[in-house]
Amino acid sequence: MKISFEEFEEIVMKELLSGDDHNLEILRAQFSSAEVRSREFTGVGFYTYFRPDVNMPKVEGKQAFQFGDLKVDLQGVKAGVGFVLFIKNGYLDFLEGYTYDDPWPGDIDILSIGFETNGIRDLEKLSKIWSL
């Protein structure tokens, strides 16, 4: 089923921020009140820049990091697409989405969505990113 880019972005963010972890909980709260500042399409991906509510709590531990353990298969994109979410000063900064080999599709039709580790999120590995 084809969906809008905004719906796709919402699905991706909900998956990237899923899991039983305090920092993911903080980032989910930030996302729920954040505004999209701008979007840039590159032909092979996109950047979505956020304007978070700075009155929301910041993440704990490192204040600048990125993670991206989500992989999505889209109709017409052979090798799938990946994502990296950037955190700056303890707040959501921007989301990068990219293809591995193909142009970004004009129509978005999700075939599958899951995490890189056998489809399951490795929360222990993820928490090490912001704990260092």
C-alpha positions in Angstrom: 0.0 0.0 0.0 1.4 3.3 -1.0 1.8 6.0 1.7 2.8 9.6 1.8 6.4 10.6 2.7 5.2 12.1 6.0 3.4 8.8 7.0 6.6 6.9 6.1 8.7 9.3 8.1 6.4 8.9 11.1 6.6 5.0 10.8 10.4 5.2 10.6 10.7 7.5 13.6 8.4 5.3 15.7 10.5 2.3 14.9 13.8 4.0 15.5 12.6 5.3 18.9 11.0 2.0 20.0 12.2 0.0 22.9 12.3 -0.2 26.7 15.1 2.3 27.3 15.0 5.6 29.3 16.8 7.6 26.5 14.5 6.2 23.9 11.5 7.2 26.1 13.0 10.8 26.3 13.5 10.9 22.5 9.9 9.6 21.9 8.6 12.5 24.0 10.8 15.0 22.1 9.6 13.6 18.8 5.9 13.9 19.9 6.3 17.7 20.4 9.0 18.4 17.7 8.3 20.3 14.5 9.9 19.5 11.2 12.2 22.5 10.4 13.0 21.4 6.9 13.4 18.5 4.5 16.0 18.0 1.9 15.8 15.3 -0.8 19.0 14.2 -2.4 17.9 11.8 -5.1 19.2 8.8 -3.2 17.7 9.8 0.2 16.6 12.6 2.4 17.4 14.7 5.5 14.6 15.8 7.8 15.7 18.5 10.3 13.7 18.8 13.5 13.0 21.7 15.8 12.6 20.1 19.2 10.9 21.7 22.2 13.9 22.7 24.3 11.7 22.6 27.4 11.5 18.8 27.1 14.1 16.7 29.0 17.4 16.0 27.3 18.8 12.5 26.9 21.1 11.3 29.6 24.8 10.5 29.0 26.4 11.6 25.8 24.7 14.7 24.4 25.8 14.1 20.8 25.5 10.8 19.0 23.8 9.0 16.2 22.3 5.6 15.6 20.6 3.7 12.9 19.8 0.1 13.3 16.6 0.0 11.2 16.4 -1.4 7.7 13.3 -1.0 5.4 12.6 -2.7 2.2 10.6 -0.6 -0.3 9.0 -1.6 -3.6 11.4 -0.8 -6.4 14.5 -0.4 -4.2 16.7 -3.6 -4.6 18.9 -3.3 -1.5 16.5 -1.5 0.8 17.0 1.7 2.7 18.8 2.7 5.9 18.5 5.5 8.4 20.6 7.4 10.9 19.1 9.6 13.6 21.3 12.4 14.9 21.1 13.8 18.4 22.8 17.1 19.2 22.9 18.8 22.6 20.7 16.1 24.0 17.9 16.7 21.5 16.7 15.3 18.2 18.6 17.1 15.4 17.9 15.3 12.1 17.0 12.0 10.4 19.0 10.8 7.4 17.4 8.2 5.1 19.3 6.7 2.2 19.3 3.9 -0.4 22.2 1.5 -0.7 22.3 1.5 -4.5 19.1 2.8 -6.1 17.5 6.2 -6.6 15.0 7.2 -3.9 11.5 6.0 -5.1 8.8 8.4 -6.1 6.1 6.2 -4.5 6.6 4.7 -1.0 5.4 1.2 -0.6 6.8 -0.6 2.4 7.5 -4.3 1.9 9.2 -5.0 5.3 10.6 -3.1 8.2 12.9 -4.4 10.9 16.2 -4.1 12.8 19.5 -5.1 11.4 20.2 -7.8 14.0 18.0 -10.6 12.7 15.0 -8.2 12.7 15.3 -7.7 16.5 16.6 -4.5 18.2 19.7 -5.0 20.3 19.0 -2.6 23.1 22.2 -3.4 24.9 24.3 -2.5 21.9 22.2 0.6 21.3 22.5 1.9 24.9 26.3 1.7 24.7 26.2 4.4 22.0 25.0 7.1 24.5 26.6 5.7 27.6 30.2 6.1 26.5 
